[in-house]
Amino acid sequence: MQSYQAPCDALANKTILITGAGDGIGRIAALTYAKHGATVILLGKTTSKLECVYDEIVAAGYPEPAIVPLDMRGATKQHYRDLAATIEQTFGKLDGLLNNAAILGSLGPMEHFCVSTFENIMKVNVTAQAMITKYMFPLLRKAPNASVVFTSSGVGREGREFWGAYAISKFATEGMMQTWSKEIGTTNIRINCINPGATNTSMRNAAFPGEDKARLKTPLDLMPTYLYLMSDDSIGVNGQSLDAQSK
Ligand code: NDP
């Protein structure tokens, strides 16, 4: 689906929640979904970044977004319950959830992993994704067709030395998507993963500080797959892990 061409109104009348919407791939996904007609709910840790994305969307004349500043590391059940209640009151339903926010932590040998860093990575990359999906589920059920997209990684499909907790968290993400998608079977909700592949963002630059950034794909290059899984053209696609760029 890397060559998917979305009609310009592909996401009209849809409300889509994006985690980590203030930067990197999540930011471009938010702008792209809004450009295709969606009302986007921008969730992220840094309010000023979310406000910049909000301003860009409004300035472009796309549907007015909403902002949810939330640190998913410390977020509790009550935060997600409150968020669900607000979305229900404002929009009545949720058509899409892009679980994109993640942290890299530090790379290094498993033998010397730092327990608190490991726990933080699991909280943001795994537990928080499971929690937000659980609490959004009743709203996703209210949409005619809803799409949940988790964000995987190449290191979540085949272990790689020194990628530690981040890699383990991405294996968990693939497992969560498979488990959940099998449980729901054929309903109005579909649940899939995207593996973005090497992409020029702060996370990639932190992992590979010495590489030539100009040779990397940009978040914009990935958007055909991100649009495909959120658009009704992917109805019936469930339990898949798609690559957003060719290897
Ligand atoms: P970035 O680091 O550029 O962006 C991550 C986003 O997640 C930021 O908006 C950040 O917010 C948000 N975030 C981080 N921690 C929290 C938190 N505790 N609570 C709420 N939001 C948080 O990463 P990418 O755009 O590169 O990555 C996006 C996704 O793609 C991730 O799941 C990543 O694992 C995956 N991926 C990326 C690849 C790449 O090459 N870039 C390759 C494979 C997978 P803030 O800026 O405010 O901290």
Residues whose N, C-alpha, C, O or C-beta is under 5 A from the ligand:
A	BS01	NDP	G20 A21 G22 D23 G24 I25 G26 G44 K45 T46 L70 D71 M72 R73 N100 A101 A102 I103 V124 T151 S152 S153 P196 G197 A198 T199 T201 S202 M203 R204
